[in-house]
């Protein structure tokens, strides 16, 4: 019991000083930390830029790559929309007077 009391006393005696005032001490989530680092006007511009790059990788969606079949289907849709596309079916006139 004496050792645990001594260790607890040691922790109380140490001042809680933040080693770097520009970096937040705790963040609940890494994205929150990156966002706070990006918005910190007192931090170095290089650090802010790196934080913005890292944050963008997780928050901005990249356009997905298409496979061969998807590319073929898109090309066929583009080709059929122009001059060589499918035309409207002919109208049939009905004569009900006979």
N, C-alpha and C positions, 0 to 999 in steps of 0.2 A: 504494500500500500504506500510505502514511503516513496518509492520510485515514481509511481503514477502521479502523486501529489507534486513531486519535484518537477516532472515533465509539464504538468499543467501550469505550474507557477512560471516556468521558463517561457511558455507560450504567451502568458499574460504580460510578462515583462517586455517582450519584444514589441517595438512600435510597429504599427501597421502602416508602413510607408510604401507607397506605390513606386516601383523602381523607375518607371517612365510615365510621366503625366500625360503623354500623348496617346498611349495605348490604354484602352479601358481595362480595368482589373478583371472584370468578369462579364461574360455574355452568355445568355441562355442558349444561344444557337449560333453556329458559325456564320450563317447568312446575316444575322443581326450584327455580329462583330464586323463583318466586311462592310456592311452598310454604314455603320458608325465610323469606321475608318475612312471610308470614301467621303463622307460628309464633314470630316474634321478639317476645319480650315487652318489649324495650326500645325498639322502634320506636313511632312515633306511631300512635294508634288509627286515624286516617284512612287512613294508608298501609296498615295491616294489613287494613282493610276493603276498600280498593280492590284489594289483592292477592287477597283471598278472592273478590271478585266476578269478577276476571279469571280466576282459576283455575277457578271453578265453570263458567264459560262453556265450558271445554275438557274438563272431567272429568264433568260431570253431563249426561246425555242428556235432551234435551227431547222431549216427546211429539210425534210427527209429525202434521202436518196431514193430514186426510183429504180426499179428493176427493169429488165429488158421488156417484159410483157407490158408493164405500165407505160413505158416509153412508146412502144408500138401502138398501144391503144390511144394514147394522146395524139400521136402523129396521124392515125386514121381519123380521129375526130376533126382535126384541123383540116385535113384534106377533103373530108366530106362536107365541110361547111361552106366551101367556096363554089366555084363555077361547076365543079363536077359532083356536087352533092346530090342527094336524093331529091327528086322533084315531087311536087304534089300529085296525088293520083287524079286521073281524069274525072270530070263531073259527068255523071250520066243523067241525061234529061229524060224525065218520065212524062209520057203523054197519056193521060187518063181519060181523054175525051172519046175514044173509040169504043 
